Amino acid sequence: MWRGAMTIRAMTPPNDPYLFATLKALATVMERNACDNWWVIGSAAVALHGGDPGQMGDVDVIVSRQDFSELESHIPLADTRKGAGAAFRSECFGCWSEPSIRVEFMAGFKLRVGDDWQPVQPRTREAITLDEHKIFVPERGELIAILHSFGRAKDLRRAATLLGV
């Protein structure tokens, strides 16, 4: 259970109806199946914080290994990895393609830093209300730091849009 301080704020629904529908579906699934903390990161988290996510191909969700196992037994998840990625890897990975935008669940998510793999595990947690549901994201400053750590041009652009929000 979450032990740190958590901010809760309402949000204006995303302009993108597909993102709105996907986030509602995600929240419903997580309310039913998650026992541990989870976070939306990446482009969807940028949108939830009011930034410009640019092109959004998926919704990235960090979950615990236990919750991943629970999700795997209740929704269709496909492991679509094609070998180890150059910059990222996860101990557990599954794509849920039923929502309008594909949702990627990752447990044990890691980032390559030099020759090492470092865990990507948010330390802050902000609940954003979407209708009657809650979506959890890292606080803005931590999300910016995570995006910077990824080092990709698209992530740096997304982080920059959050600086003025």
Residue frames as a rotation matrix with the C-alpha (Angstrom) as fourth column:
MET 1
0.577 0.817 0.000 0.00
0.817 -0.577 0.000 0.00
0.000 0.000 -1.000 0.00
TRP 2
0.102 -0.509 0.855 1.19
0.420 -0.757 -0.501 3.53
0.902 0.410 0.136 -0.74
ARG 3
0.261 -0.091 -0.961 2.85
0.964 -0.032 0.265 5.13
-0.055 -0.995 0.079 2.28
GLY 4
-0.793 -0.607 -0.052 4.01
0.599 -0.792 0.123 8.47
-0.116 0.066 0.991 0.88
ALA 5
-0.312 0.662 -0.681 2.04
-0.111 -0.737 -0.667 11.64
-0.944 -0.133 0.303 0.37
MET 6
-0.603 0.190 0.775 -0.25
0.778 0.357 0.517 11.51
-0.179 0.914 -0.363 -2.62
THR 7
-0.763 0.357 -0.539 -1.80
-0.380 -0.922 -0.072 14.40
-0.522 0.150 0.839 -4.47
ILE 8
-0.365 0.716 0.595 -5.30
0.828 0.542 -0.144 13.99
-0.426 0.440 -0.791 -5.89
ARG 9
-0.591 0.215 -0.777 -6.62
-0.311 -0.950 -0.026 16.35
-0.744 0.227 0.629 -8.53
ALA 10
0.448 0.782 0.433 -9.42
0.315 0.315 -0.895 16.38
-0.837 0.537 -0.105 -11.07
MET 11
-0.722 -0.690 -0.051 -8.53
0.178 -0.256 0.950 16.75
-0.668 0.677 0.308 -14.70
THR 12
0.126 0.667 -0.734 -10.17
-0.802 -0.367 -0.471 18.04
-0.584 0.648 0.489 -17.79
PRO 13
0.571 0.094 0.816 -10.87
0.204 0.946 -0.251 14.98
-0.795 0.309 0.521 -19.95
PRO 14
-0.554 -0.831 0.056 -8.30
0.217 -0.079 0.973 14.56
-0.804 0.551 0.224 -22.72
ASN 15
-0.098 0.468 -0.878 -9.29
-0.805 -0.557 -0.207 16.05
-0.586 0.686 0.431 -26.07
ASP 16
-0.654 -0.228 -0.721 -8.53
-0.656 0.646 0.391 12.69
0.377 0.729 -0.572 -27.64
PRO 17
0.358 0.883 0.303 -11.64
-0.929 0.302 0.215 10.50
0.099 -0.358 0.928 -27.22
TYR 18
0.536 -0.226 -0.814 -9.53
-0.084 0.944 -0.318 7.38
0.840 0.239 0.487 -27.79
LEU 19
-0.622 -0.783 0.009 -7.20
-0.021 0.005 -1.000 8.28
0.783 -0.622 -0.019 -24.92
PHE 20
-0.385 0.575 0.722 -10.17
-0.912 -0.358 -0.202 9.09
0.142 -0.736 0.662 -22.68
ALA 21
0.666 0.694 -0.273 -11.80
-0.667 0.718 0.196 5.71
0.333 0.052 0.942 -23.42
THR 22
0.201 -0.688 -0.698 -8.51
0.105 0.723 -0.682 3.86
0.974 0.063 0.218 -22.98
LEU 23
-0.743 -0.514 0.429 -7.78
-0.313 -0.300 -0.901 5.49
0.592 -0.804 0.062 -19.62
LYS 24
0.028 0.831 0.555 -11.29
-0.999 0.000 0.051 4.67
0.043 -0.556 0.830 -18.36
ALA 25
0.752 0.202 -0.628 -10.84
-0.298 0.953 -0.050 1.03
0.588 0.225 0.777 -19.44
LEU 26
-0.235 -0.928 -0.290 -7.41
0.090 0.276 -0.957 0.94
0.968 -0.251 0.019 -17.77
ALA 27
-0.607 0.032 0.794 -8.74
-0.722 -0.440 -0.534 2.40
0.332 -0.897 0.291 -14.53
THR 28
0.481 0.868 0.124 -11.57
-0.862 0.443 0.248 -0.15
0.161 -0.226 0.961 -14.44
VAL 29
0.585 -0.332 -0.740 -9.18
0.029 0.920 -0.390 -3.07
0.810 0.207 0.548 -14.97
MET 30
-0.507 -0.860 0.065 -6.76
0.002 -0.077 -0.997 -1.79
0.862 -0.505 0.041 -12.35
GLU 31
-0.252 0.503 0.827 -9.52
-0.936 -0.345 -0.075 -1.16
0.247 -0.793 0.557 -9.79
ARG 32
0.759 0.642 -0.107 -10.56
-0.614 0.762 0.206 -4.80
0.214 -0.090 0.973 -10.15
ASN 33
0.848 -0.396 -0.353 -7.13
0.275 0.897 -0.345 -6.44
0.454 0.196 0.870 -10.32
ALA 34
-0.062 -0.956 0.286 -4.37
0.081 -0.291 -0.953 -4.32
0.995 -0.035 0.095 -8.75
CYS 35
0.740 0.199 -0.643 -3.35
0.630 0.131 0.766 -4.58
0.236 -0.971 -0.028 -5.10
ASP 36
-0.056 -0.882 -0.468 -0.08
0.860 -0.280 0.426 -2.66
-0.506 -0.379 0.774 -5.37
ASN 37
0.201 0.031 -0.979 0.86
-0.146 -0.987 -0.061 0.80
-0.969 0.155 -0.194 -6.60
TRP 38
0.014 -0.177 0.984 0.88
0.942 0.331 0.047 1.40
-0.334 0.927 0.171 -10.34
TRP 39
-0.069 -0.143 -0.987 1.72
-0.034 -0.989 0.146 4.36
-0.997 0.044 0.063 -12.55
VAL 40
0.791 0.161 0.590 1.03
0.601 -0.022 -0.799 5.55
-0.116 0.987 -0.114 -16.08
ILE 41
-0.025 -0.836 -0.548 4.25
0.212 -0.540 0.814 6.98
-0.977 -0.096 0.191 -17.53
GLY 42
-0.673 -0.376 0.637 5.33
0.661 0.083 0.746 8.27
-0.334 0.923 0.193 -20.93
SER 43
-0.887 0.242 0.393 3.09
0.137 -0.675 0.725 10.08
0.441 0.697 0.566 -23.38
ALA 44
0.082 0.985 -0.150 -0.21
0.524 0.085 0.847 9.38
0.848 -0.148 -0.510 -21.59
ALA 45
0.156 -0.094 -0.983 1.20
0.964 -0.204 0.173 10.74
-0.217 -0.974 0.059 -18.31
VAL 46
-0.884 -0.465 -0.051 2.37
0.429 -0.849 0.310 13.85
-0.188 0.252 0.949 -20.18
ALA 47
-0.525 0.769 0.365 -1.17
0.164 -0.330 0.930 14.35
0.835 0.548 0.047 -21.50
LEU 48
0.324 0.679 -0.658 -2.64
0.780 0.202 0.593 13.84
0.536 -0.705 -0.464 -18.02
HIS 49
-0.152 -0.473 -0.868 -0.32
0.843 -0.521 0.136 16.54
-0.517 -0.711 0.477 -16.67
GLY 50
0.689 0.546 -0.477 -1.50
0.239 -0.792 -0.561 18.93
-0.684 0.273 -0.676 -19.39
GLY 51
-0.283 -0.859 -0.427 1.55
-0.363 -0.316 0.877 18.67
-0.888 0.403 -0.222 -21.65
ASP 52
0.503 0.352 -0.789 1.70
-0.856 0.073 -0.512 17.84
-0.123 0.933 0.338 -25.35
PRO 53
0.340 -0.366 0.866 2.44
-0.189 0.876 0.444 14.14
-0.921 -0.314 0.229 -25.75
GLY 54
-0.494 -0.428 -0.757 2.91
-0.826 -0.043 0.562 14.33
-0.273 0.903 -0.333 -29.51
GLN 55
0.011 0.459 -0.888 2.11
-0.674 0.659 0.333 11.10
0.738 0.595 0.317 -31.29
MET 56
-0.221 0.020 0.975 0.85
-0.895 0.392 -0.210 8.51
-0.387 -0.920 -0.069 -28.83
GLY 57
-0.358 0.008 -0.934 1.24
-0.655 0.711 0.257 4.90
0.666 0.703 -0.249 -29.86
ASP 58
-0.056 0.293 -0.954 0.44
0.485 0.844 0.231 3.30
0.873 -0.450 -0.189 -26.52
VAL 59
0.583 0.198 0.788 -0.21
-0.615 -0.526 0.587 3.83
0.531 -0.827 -0.185 -22.83
ASP 60
-0.246 -0.794 -0.555 2.70
-0.003 0.574 -0.819 2.65
0.969 -0.200 -0.144 -20.65
VAL 61
0.672 0.529 0.518 1.89
-0.561 -0.092 0.822 1.30
0.483 -0.843 0.236 -17.18
ILE 62
-0.545 -0.827 -0.137 4.38
-0.416 0.409 -0.812 0.24
0.728 -0.386 -0.567 -14.50
VAL 63
0.640 0.752 0.158 2.95
-0.584 0.342 0.737 -2.47
0.500 -0.564 0.658 -12.22
SER 64
-0.054 -0.595 0.802 4.27
-0.886 0.400 0.236 -4.90
-0.461 -0.698 -0.548 -9.61
ARG 65
-0.843 -0.288 -0.455 5.08
-0.468 0.809 0.355 -8.49
0.265 0.512 -0.817 -10.54
GLN 66
-0.791 0.598 0.130 2.14
0.322 0.587 -0.743 -9.67
-0.520 -0.546 -0.657 -8.40
ASP 67
0.045 0.848 -0.528 -0.30
-0.273 -0.498 -0.823 -7.33
-0.961 0.181 0.209 -10.14
PHE 68
-0.387 -0.230 -0.893 1.10
-0.918 0.009 0.396 -8.32
-0.083 0.973 -0.214 -13.53
SER 69
-0.998 0.009 -0.064 0.30
0.007 0.999 0.044 -11.96
0.065 0.043 -0.997 -12.75
GLU 70
-0.415 0.904 -0.102 -3.20
0.327 0.043 -0.944 -10.98
-0.849 -0.425 -0.314 -11.65
LEU 71
0.018 0.388 -0.922 -3.76
-0.702 -0.651 -0.288 -8.93
-0.712 0.653 0.261 -14.82
GLU 72
-0.712 -0.421 -0.562 -2.45
-0.700 0.483 0.525 -11.76
0.051 0.768 -0.639 -16.96
SER 73
-0.919 0.384 0.088 -5.10
0.357 0.906 -0.227 -14.08
-0.167 -0.177 -0.970 -15.54
HIS 74
-0.141 0.939 -0.314 -7.97
0.479 -0.213 -0.852 -11.63
-0.866 -0.270 -0.420 -16.15
ILE 75
0.655 0.324 -0.683 -7.28
-0.403 -0.614 -0.678 -9.81
-0.639 0.719 -0.272 -19.43
PRO 76
0.805 -0.373 0.461 -5.65
0.582 0.642 -0.499 -10.95
-0.110 0.670 0.734 -22.67
LEU 77
0.590 -0.713 -0.380 -2.00
-0.519 -0.695 0.498 -9.87
-0.618 -0.096 -0.780 -22.59
ALA 78
0.915 -0.361 0.180 0.40
0.372 0.581 -0.724 -10.59
0.157 0.729 0.666 -25.42
ASP 79
0.341 -0.886 -0.313 4.17
0.144 -0.280 0.949 -10.46
-0.929 -0.369 0.032 -24.97
THR 80
0.955 0.135 0.263 5.11
0.280 -0.130 -0.951 -8.64
-0.094 0.982 -0.162 -28.16
ARG 81
0.432 -0.875 -0.219 8.80
-0.582 -0.456 0.673 -8.07
-0.689 -0.163 -0.707 -27.38
LYS 82
0.962 -0.216 -0.164 11.09
-0.025 0.532 -0.847 -9.10
0.270 0.819 0.506 -30.18
GLY 83
0.149 -0.940 -0.306 14.20
0.787 0.300 -0.540 -9.74
0.599 -0.160 0.785 -28.10
ALA 84
0.150 -0.166 -0.975 15.86
0.855 -0.473 0.213 -7.46
-0.496 -0.865 0.071 -25.59
GLY 85
0.887 0.200 0.417 15.65
0.386 -0.816 -0.431 -3.79
0.254 0.543 -0.800 -26.48
ALA 86
-0.015 -0.963 0.271 18.74
0.567 -0.231 -0.790 -1.63
0.823 0.142 0.549 -26.62
ALA 87
-0.595 -0.232 0.770 17.54
-0.277 -0.840 -0.467 0.83
0.755 -0.491 0.435 -23.99
PHE 88
-0.123 0.675 0.728 14.66
-0.992 -0.113 -0.062 -0.80
0.041 -0.729 0.683 -22.07
ARG 89
-0.580 0.125 -0.805 13.66
-0.071 0.977 0.203 -4.17
0.812 0.175 -0.558 -20.70
SER 90
0.046 0.667 0.744 11.09
-0.972 -0.141 0.187 -5.59
0.229 -0.732 0.642 -18.32
GLU 91
-0.856 -0.272 0.439 10.96
-0.416 0.867 -0.274 -8.75
-0.306 -0.417 -0.856 -16.27
CYS 92
-0.342 0.825 0.451 7.28
0.718 0.539 -0.441 -9.05
-0.607 0.172 -0.776 -17.23
PHE 93
-0.802 0.091 -0.590 5.72
-0.387 -0.832 0.397 -7.39
-0.455 0.547 0.703 -20.26
GLY 94
-0.505 0.674 0.539 2.28
0.764 0.640 -0.085 -7.62
-0.402 0.369 -0.838 -21.80
CYS 95
-0.963 0.249 -0.102 0.25
-0.265 -0.813 0.518 -5.67
0.047 0.526 0.849 -24.35
TRP 96
-0.353 0.932 0.086 -3.49
0.540 0.278 -0.795 -5.30
-0.764 -0.234 -0.601 -23.91
SER 97
-0.986 -0.137 0.092 -4.96
0.145 -0.453 0.879 -4.45
-0.079 0.881 0.467 -27.29
GLU 98
-0.263 0.963 0.060 -8.69
0.964 0.261 0.040 -4.35
0.023 0.069 -0.997 -26.48
PRO 99
0.231 0.374 -0.898 -8.82
0.439 -0.864 -0.247 -0.60
-0.868 -0.337 -0.364 -25.65
SER 100
0.975 0.219 0.040 -8.72
0.147 -0.500 -0.854 2.04
-0.167 0.838 -0.519 -28.38
ILE 101
0.400 -0.917 0.003 -5.03
-0.765 -0.335 -0.550 2.67
0.506 0.217 -0.835 -27.67
ARG 102
0.378 -0.334 -0.863 -2.78
0.267 0.932 -0.244 -0.30
0.886 -0.138 0.442 -26.87
VAL 103
0.738 -0.158 0.656 -1.81
-0.660 -0.372 0.653 -0.54
0.141 -0.915 -0.379 -23.17
GLU 104
0.179 -0.771 -0.611 1.64
-0.016 0.618 -0.786 -1.90
0.984 0.150 0.098 -22.29
PHE 105
0.936 0.124 0.330 2.05
-0.335 0.025 0.942 -3.30
0.108 -0.992 0.065 -18.77
MET 106
0.159 -0.956 -0.246 5.60
-0.116 0.229 -0.966 -3.59
0.980 0.182 -0.075 -17.43
ALA 107
0.989 -0.009 0.145 6.85
-0.142 0.123 0.982 -5.13
-0.027 -0.992 0.121 -14.19
GLY 108
0.384 -0.921 0.062 10.50
0.504 0.265 0.822 -4.88
-0.774 -0.284 0.566 -13.29
PHE 109
0.899 0.020 0.436 10.95
0.397 -0.455 -0.797 -2.11
0.183 0.890 -0.417 -15.88
LYS 110
0.308 -0.885 -0.349 14.60
0.515 -0.154 0.843 -1.14
-0.800 -0.440 0.409 -16.41
LEU 111
0.981 -0.119 -0.152 16.60
-0.192 -0.685 -0.703 1.42
-0.021 0.719 -0.694 -18.36
ARG 112
0.457 -0.888 0.060 20.09
0.878 0.439 -0.188 0.78
0.140 0.139 0.980 -19.73
VAL 113
0.943 -0.334 0.012 22.58
-0.329 -0.921 0.207 3.28
-0.058 -0.199 -0.978 -18.33
GLY 114
-0.076 -0.990 -0.123 26.01
-0.990 0.060 0.127 2.54
-0.118 0.131 -0.984 -19.77
ASP 115
-0.621 -0.221 -0.752 26.59
-0.394 0.918 0.055 -1.17
0.678 0.330 -0.657 -19.20
ASP 116
-0.966 0.257 -0.019 24.11
0.121 0.390 -0.913 -1.39
-0.227 -0.884 -0.408 -16.32
TRP 117
-0.324 0.939 0.116 20.34
0.376 0.015 0.927 -1.83
0.868 0.344 -0.358 -16.08
GLN 118
-1.000 0.003 0.025 18.69
-0.024 -0.477 -0.879 0.54
0.009 -0.879 0.477 -13.61
PRO 119
-0.399 0.915 -0.052 15.12
0.904 0.384 -0.187 0.15
-0.151 -0.121 -0.981 -12.35
VAL 120
-0.782 0.368 0.503 12.56
-0.149 -0.894 0.423 2.74
0.605 0.256 0.754 -13.38
GLN 121
-0.239 0.666 -0.707 10.39
0.891 0.440 0.114 2.93
0.387 -0.603 -0.698 -10.28
PRO 122
-0.031 0.264 0.964 8.53
-0.002 -0.964 0.264 6.16
1.000 0.006 0.030 -9.55
ARG 123
-0.768 -0.288 -0.573 8.79
0.569 0.104 -0.816 7.48
0.294 -0.952 0.084 -5.99
THR 124
-0.808 0.557 -0.194 5.93
-0.375 -0.739 -0.560 9.97
-0.455 -0.380 0.805 -6.16
ARG 125
-0.716 0.646 0.265 2.31
0.696 0.629 0.346 9.26
0.057 0.432 -0.900 -6.94
GLU 126
-0.795 0.526 -0.302 -0.42
-0.453 -0.846 -0.280 11.60
-0.402 -0.086 0.912 -8.06
ALA 127
-0.487 0.739 0.466 -4.00
0.712 0.644 -0.278 10.42
-0.506 0.197 -0.840 -8.48
ILE 128
-0.903 0.262 -0.341 -5.80
-0.403 -0.792 0.459 12.14
-0.150 0.552 0.820 -11.31
THR 129
-0.331 0.861 0.387 -9.56
0.152 0.453 -0.878 11.71
-0.931 -0.232 -0.281 -11.29
LEU 130
-0.913 0.140 -0.383 -11.20
-0.399 -0.114 0.910 10.91
0.084 0.984 0.160 -14.57
ASP 131
0.037 0.980 -0.193 -14.96
-0.382 0.193 0.904 10.71
0.923 0.040 0.382 -14.14
GLU 132
0.815 0.338 0.471 -15.35
-0.554 0.215 0.804 8.29
0.170 -0.916 0.363 -11.22
HIS 133
0.808 -0.558 -0.189 -11.95
0.533 0.829 -0.166 6.66
0.249 0.033 0.968 -11.77
LYS 134
0.704 -0.688 -0.177 -8.39
-0.415 -0.600 0.684 7.38
-0.577 -0.408 -0.708 -10.66
ILE 135
0.785 -0.619 0.039 -5.33
0.348 0.388 -0.853 7.20
0.513 0.683 0.520 -12.87
PHE 136
0.785 -0.553 -0.279 -1.96
0.181 -0.225 0.957 7.32
-0.592 -0.802 -0.076 -11.11
VAL 137
0.690 -0.619 0.375 1.07
0.323 -0.201 -0.925 9.13
0.648 0.759 0.061 -12.51
PRO 138
-0.208 -0.787 -0.580 4.39
0.978 -0.160 -0.134 10.33
0.013 -0.595 0.803 -11.10
GLU 139
0.522 0.307 -0.796 4.30
0.397 -0.913 -0.093 13.96
-0.755 -0.268 -0.598 -10.01
ARG 140
1.000 0.010 0.008 5.26
0.012 -0.466 -0.884 16.39
-0.005 0.885 -0.466 -12.79
GLY 141
0.443 -0.896 0.020 8.87
-0.888 -0.436 0.145 16.94
-0.121 -0.082 -0.989 -11.67
GLU 142
-0.151 -0.485 0.862 9.58
-0.350 0.841 0.412 13.24
-0.925 -0.240 -0.296 -11.38
LEU 143
0.654 0.426 0.625 7.93
0.425 0.477 -0.769 12.52
-0.626 0.769 0.131 -14.74
ILE 144
0.890 -0.394 -0.229 10.18
-0.447 -0.659 -0.605 15.15
0.088 0.641 -0.762 -16.35
ALA 145
0.018 -0.932 0.362 13.22
-0.899 0.143 0.413 13.46
-0.437 -0.333 -0.835 -14.76
ILE 146
0.100 0.087 0.991 12.09
0.101 0.990 -0.097 10.02
-0.990 0.110 0.090 -15.99
LEU 147
0.927 0.293 0.234 11.58
0.262 -0.058 -0.963 11.33
-0.269 0.954 -0.130 -19.52
HIS 148
0.606 -0.779 -0.160 15.03
-0.794 -0.581 -0.178 12.97
0.046 0.235 -0.971 -19.45
SER 149
-0.068 -0.663 0.746 16.60
-0.602 0.624 0.499 9.71
-0.796 -0.415 -0.441 -18.27
PHE 150
0.575 0.332 0.748 15.18
0.342 0.733 -0.588 7.95
-0.743 0.594 0.308 -21.34
GLY 151
-0.269 -0.862 -0.430 17.17
0.021 -0.452 0.892 10.39
-0.963 0.230 0.140 -23.48
ARG 152
-0.377 0.180 0.909 15.17
0.898 0.310 0.311 9.91
-0.226 0.933 -0.278 -26.67
ALA 153
-0.968 -0.029 0.250 14.25
0.127 -0.915 0.384 12.99
0.218 0.403 0.889 -28.70
LYS 154
-0.181 0.980 0.086 10.51
0.131 -0.062 0.989 12.33
0.975 0.190 -0.117 -28.35
ASP 155
0.317 0.268 -0.910 10.80
0.896 0.230 0.380 12.03
0.311 -0.936 -0.167 -24.56
LEU 156
-0.652 -0.608 -0.453 12.86
0.705 -0.706 -0.067 15.22
-0.280 -0.363 0.889 -24.30
ARG 157
-0.781 0.460 0.423 10.21
-0.015 -0.691 0.723 17.07
0.625 0.558 0.546 -26.35
ARG 158
0.207 0.906 -0.368 7.47
0.436 0.251 0.864 15.75
0.876 -0.340 -0.343 -24.08
ALA 159
-0.011 -0.293 -0.956 9.38
0.997 -0.072 0.011 16.79
-0.072 -0.953 0.293 -20.96
ALA 160
-0.918 -0.387 0.085 9.87
0.395 -0.910 0.127 20.28
0.028 0.150 0.988 -22.38
THR 161
-0.367 0.853 0.372 6.10
0.053 -0.380 0.924 20.70
0.929 0.358 0.094 -22.81
LEU 162
0.402 0.510 -0.760 5.64
0.751 0.291 0.593 20.01
0.524 -0.809 -0.266 -19.09
LEU 163
-0.555 -0.720 -0.417 8.02
0.831 -0.451 -0.326 22.77
0.047 -0.527 0.848 -18.03
GLY 164
-0.928 0.191 0.320 5.55
-0.120 -0.966 0.228 25.48
0.353 0.173 0.920 -18.99
VAL 165
-0.095 0.953 -0.289 2.46
0.278 0.304 0.911 23.82
0.956 0.006 -0.294 -17.51
